[in-house]
Amino acid sequence: MSESPRDDEQQPQVPEYKVSEKKTISEYAALDAEDESLRKWKESLGITQDVATGKTLGDPNDPRKVVVFEMRVNVEGMEPMVFDLENKEVLEKLKKEPIAIKEKSKYNLTVKFRIQHEIVTGLRYIQVARRAGIRANKVEEACGSYPPSTEDKPFYTKEFAEYEAPSGMLARGHYTATSSFIDDDQVTHLEVPWCFDIVKG
């Protein structure tokens, strides 16, 4: 069974700063409409007319702002393994049935997610892997800031950096991992425990 990352392991390793007060999408859209540089900044955030007028996707009964619904594990020399993170049975399987990764092989993760209700800023991916309860490594990657999904852009895809699996007798074995998605308010939007085995190549 995978353990959750400790509080200090979940926190992005960036200098402390004070997050400015959040604004609604409508407030962002109305900001200095005549300011050309601000208009370009809003466009870079994806604040389109559909977003500004509320023509976005999302279940009003679902309080989540970030819905990560698919994780794809890409391992060199293998067919991609796709997991439906909205399926409870799949989540249980990820915790109990390890993914086999050959030593020295290249691998990475790709996720698909949607944003609903409001803009999410500073989304980050944090992965902590352990072996026999001892932290083996920690990966952090910035995902970015996103407006709510629309019909034109129903979901976002993020492909993470490629890594090489460790090799040697000491590296081979069973690992547990926890993947977390955290924004700049330190809100954890999803935490997925899973496991993998490094096997002989």
Secondary structure, DSSP 8 states (H G I E B T S, - for coil): ------HHHHS-SS----------HHHHHHTTTT-HHHHHHHHHTT--HHHHTT-----TT---SEEEEEEEEEETTS--EEEETT-HHHHHHHHHS-EEEETT-EEEEEEEEEE-SS-EEEEEEEEEEEETTEEEEEEEEEEEEE----SSS--EEEE---EE---STTT-EEEEEEEEEE-TT--EEEEEEEEEEEE--
